[in-house]
């Protein structure tokens, strides 16, 4: 069990709810556990990005993967 998995998923989802789109994308790319949690939670991605810079700070494949999984 990795250190990220020692905390309950509900706690991680609560923490992620305070992050911006770009921060969620960054967290998503840190480990597979975070990617799975963020990908399965559609409510965390409902907020639209406040700026267009999120596409420039993250690769297009990261952003498109999240968008495709939400559809």
N, C-alpha and C positions, 0 to 999 in steps of 0.2 A: 504494500500500500504506500503510495507516495504521500508526501506531506500535504498536498492539495486535497487529497481524498480523505484526510482525517477529519475535516469539517463537513457537516451535513450540506447536501446540495442546496437546501433551502436557504442556508446562510450565505452561500456563495451567490445565489440568485439575488438575494437582498442587496448584497454589496454591489453586484453588477448593475443593479437598478439605478445607482447613483452616478454611473459612468456615462460619459458622452459617447457618441457613435465611434469616434476615433479611438477612445480608450477601450471600448468594447472590442474593437477590431484588434487592438494591440494585445489585450488579454486573451482573445481567442487564439492568437498565434503563439502564445507562450507554452501551452501544453495541450495534449489531446483531451484531457479531462475538462478543461475550460472550454475548448472548442465544442465538445459534445453538450455541455451544459448550455452554452450560449446558443447553439444551433437548435436545441429543442425548445427554447423559450421564445416564442413569437412575441410575447408582450414586451420583452426588453428591446425589441427592434422597431416598435411601432412609432416611437418618437422620430421625427424627421431630423436629419442633421441640420444644425444651425448655420453651417457654412458649407461651401462647396469644396473646401480644402481637404476634406476627408478622402477624396478620390486621389488627390495628389500625394498625400502622406502614406497611403497604403496602395498596394498593387491592385490593379483592376481585377485580378483573379480572386483576391480576398473579398472585395466588395461584391462582385458578381455572385460568388458562392453563397454569401449570406442572402442576397436578394432572391436567388433561385430557390433556396430552401424555404423562404418565407412565402413563396407563391403557391 
